[in-house]
Structure formats: structure tokens, C-alpha cells
Amino acid sequence: MSSFRSAIVTGGRSGIGAAIVSALERDGVFVRSLDIADGFDVADPQAWEAIDRVELACLNAGVVTGERLVARVSDEQYRRIVGVNLDGVVFGVRRLARVMNEGSIVVTASLAGLTAMENDPLYALTKHALVGFVRSAAPQLAERGIRLNMVNPGIVDTPLLGDVGRGTLLEAGFPLLQPEDVAAAVLLAADDDEVGQAWVVQPGREPLKFRFPGVPGPRVEGTEGMVPKL
């Protein structure tokens, strides 16, 4: 039985979102799906003003451009992917930070936020941005009792792949995650006591936390190990 009584899931009508909704409902959680199919646009800041406090928020909505060549990306493709993948999370976290006193927020990022993704550089752009945002915002939300974490799945068998992409991967024998695999990782991340964590999900593996490498610090005498307080 889940420790959460109420939840919202963006992009909850298909793919990973639908799997999250089903998993939560099986645990007796009252879930509200926020999906463009129902008229909820995550990229619209005004839409978020109607969202009240919940115990769990799964910010999952996402799109791809389907374009490998940056030179061919249209303004519309760029604005749409930034609006859904990035604005949809920032606006959601902002609203929830205003109305939640405690609880958990889990962002669906991607393995593309931790590595390169040459077949859709703008998708990688948005997911890298989410990784930086979650890690940076998590400590301040934790001060208010809100746990902010993310899941970073590999390639998932969802409609975002498209028939051609899915067929190519299956023909090559590449293992695909199922939406239920990611939903299970979301529930793990939701219960995590740590914050700012990236839960990597890959076929054949249990979900695990990604260990971010350290970055080189200054080599000026007397400042070794110093972290700037910005």
C-alpha cells in the first residue's frame, strides 16, 4: 500500500504516464491525470494555477522532435519541445513549491540527460536541463519538506518511438524498457529520503542511483576543496 493518498501525473494518458497512473491506483492512491488529450497544457503557466496541493506529483509529460539534423529543426519544433519537456516541469515545480508543505515530486528525465543523444539533440538539451534543474532546486524544496528527485530511463517502448524507430530497434535486437519498468522506478524515487537523485532505469537491471562525477576544483593555494557560496 502506498504511503501517498493523492497524486497528479502529467502525460498520464499514455506510455509511461499511463503506467504510473495504473501503478498508483493499484496502491489505492487517488490520481489525477493532467494530459494534453484532456486539455491540460503543461507548457501553459496559467493551467498550473488550478493545481492544488497533492502528496505526490509525477511530472512526466514529454515529446521528441524526431529531427536529427539541427539545421532542419523548425522554430515550432524547438518551442514545442522546450515548452513541454522543460517549461512543463519548471512551471509544475514552481506551482507545487507554492502549495505543497510536504510530499514528493518525481520528474521523468531520461538517460539522454546524462549522455549524448545524436538522433535528437534538442531532446537531449531539454533532458540535460532537467537534470541540472532537479539537482539544483532539490535542496531548497527539501527545506520545506518536499522531496524532489528524477528517473532517467533508457529507451522505452512507448508511442514516442514511432513505428519505424521501434521496428529498427527490435530488428537490431536492442532491449527496450516497458513503461511499467519506469513506473516502478518512479515509485522508488518517490519514497526516497534523499533528494536531487537520478534513478537510472535500464533493461535487465534494478533501478539504481546515478553517481555524478566530481568536477575539478581550483588549484590555488589555500582554496583546495572550496565550494563557492552563490
C-alpha positions, 0 to 999 in steps of 0.5 A: 500500500502506498504511503501517498493518498493523492497524486497528479501525473502529467502525460498520464494518458499514455506510455509511461504516464499511463503506467504510473497512473495504473501503478498508483491506483493499484496502491489505492492512491487517488490520481489525477491525470493532467494530459494534453488529450484532456486539455491540460497544457503543461507548457501553459503557466496559467493551467498550473494555477488550478493545481492544488496541493497533492502528496505526490506529483509525477511530472512526466509529460514529454515529446521528441522532435524526431529531427536529427539534423539541427539545421532542419529543426523548425522554430515550432519544433524547438518551442514545442519541445522546450515548452513541454519537456522543460517549461512543463516541469519548471512551471509544475515545480514552481506551482507545487513549491507554492502549495505543497508543505510536504510530499514528493515530486518525481520528474521523468528525465531520461538517460539522454540527460546524462549522455549524448543523444545524436538522433535528437539533440534538442531532446537531449538539451531539454533532458540535460536541463532537467537534470541540472534543474532537479539537482539544483532546486532539490535542496531548497524544496527539501527545506520545506519538506518536499522531496524532489528527485528524477528517473532517467530511463533508457529507451522505452517502448512507448508511442514516442518511438514511432513505428519505424524507430521501434521496428529498427530497434527490435530488428537490431535486437536492442532491449527496450524498457516497458513503461511499467519498468519506469513506473516502478522506478518512479515509485522508488524515487518517490519514497526516497529520503534523499533528494536531487537523485537520478534513478537510472532505469535500464533493461535487465537491471534494478533501478539504481542511483546515478553517481555524478562525477566530481568536477575539478576544483581550483588549484590555488593555494589555500582554496583546495576543496572550496565550494563557492557560496552563490 
